Amino acid sequence: MVANSTSRNLSDLQEKYHVSLLYEASAGASIPIIRNLEEYYDNETASLASRHPERDNKLCPYQMHNEGIDYNVALKEAQEKGFAESDPTLDVEGWDAKYKLCIITGHAYGLFLDPREVFHYGINKISSFDIRYAREKRFQDQAGPLCW
């Protein structure tokens, strides 16, 4: 994610030279995010940015919470079904979501975040204790970063 570490500098260059900086970010199933912000929400004030989790980030917690399946089993099943990459590290550790959220925050709010300063917690850290606690408190299974 080169754009994250240099997005503020690139934005400054865009203003200095009066040119457009074109870029895109996508969520699960390669749904374009930036284009949707530009075309459908350009006349509305954004009050919330939320990145939809990747399919493996949604399938694994769902199976862990609702079906009592162990994380490693759920991840292997997601990989077999093509929902998770063979190396899902960027998704399941939360790196991909964090980087995309930083891009969206810069684009939607003009707030350029340094990804090194943004906390992230991946679904690979969810324990059986977390699942039991969520069930006891009747929490929903949701994964994905938010910013207000």
N, C-alpha and C positions, 0 to 999 in steps of 0.2 A: 504494500500500500504506500507507494511513493507519495501520493497526493497528501497523505496525512502529515508526514513530517515536514512538508514544505508548503502546505496549502496557504498559510498566511503570506508567505513570500510571493507565491504565484498570484494571489489576489492583489497584492500591492503592485506587481508588475503589470497586471491587467489594467489597473486604474492609471498607472503612470503612462502607459503607451496607448491607452484608449482602444484596447482590443478585447475580443471575447476570449475567455478561457472556457473551453468546452471539455466536459468530463461527465462521467456517469458512474453510478453505483447501482448494484442490483441486489435483490433479496432472493429468497428461495424461488426456484424455477426461473431464474434470471429476469425477474420482473423489474423493469427500470424504475428507480426511485426519483432521481433528479428530474427526469423528463416529466414525470407525473406532478412533481412539485411545481415545475415551471408552467406546464400547460393547464393544469386543472385548479391550482390553488394560488395563482399569481395575484389575484385580486382579494385574497383573504389573508388575514393576519394569522400566522401560525402560533399556536399556544402550546403545542405538544408535538414532540418528535418521538416516534417509536419505530424501532426496527423490527420487522417481523422475523422471528427466528427461522433458521434454516430447518429443513424438514427433519434432519436427524436430531436437532435440538428440541423439536416438538415431539417426535415419536418416542424417543427414549424416556423423557420424564412422564409422558402419558402412560406408557407401558409400566414404568416403575410404580407410578401412583395408582393407576386403576387396575392393573393386572398383577401387581406384586412381583414383576420380573426384575431380576438383577440387572444393574446398569450394563455390565459387560455382555450379557446375553441380549439385552435390548439393542445395544450398539451393533453387535454382530448381525442381528436380524435386519437392522436398518441398512447395513452394508450389503447384505445379501439381496435386499429388495431394491438396491440402487439409490436409497435415500441418503446414504452417508458415503463419503469418499473412502478409498482404501486407507488413506492417512487423514483422519478427520480432526487432527489436532487443532487447526485454526478455528474450526466450528465448535467442537465440544469443550475447548478450554476458554472460549469466549473472545478470542482475539479478533476474529472476523467481525463479530457483532460490534465490538468496541471501535474498530477502525471505521466501519461504515457509519456508526452513530456519530463519530467525530466529523466525518465528511458531511453528513446531513445537517448537523448542528451548525457548521460553518456556512453551509449554503442557506439554510432556512433562517438563521438568526444573525449571521455575521459574527458569530462567536467561534473563534478558532481555538480548539482545544488541543493540547499536547497529549497525544495518546499515552505517553509515559506517566501522565498525571491522572489518568482516568482509571478508576478501579474497575476490575472485571472479575467475575466469578463464573467459571464454566460449569456446565452440567456434569462434567466428569467428577466434580467435587461433591455431588449430592450423595448422601449416605442413606442407608436404610433407616437410621434414626430420623433424618430429615423427612423422609417419606412418612414414617409413622406419625411424626409431629404434625405434618401437614394434614394427614387424615383426621387426627384427633381434633384439630382446629377447624376442620372442614374447609381448608384452603383449596383453591383451584390449582390445577397443574398449568402453570404459565411460565414461559421462558422468553426472555427478550429484554433488551435495554430500553430505558425511557429517559427522557430529559424534559423538564418544564422550563 
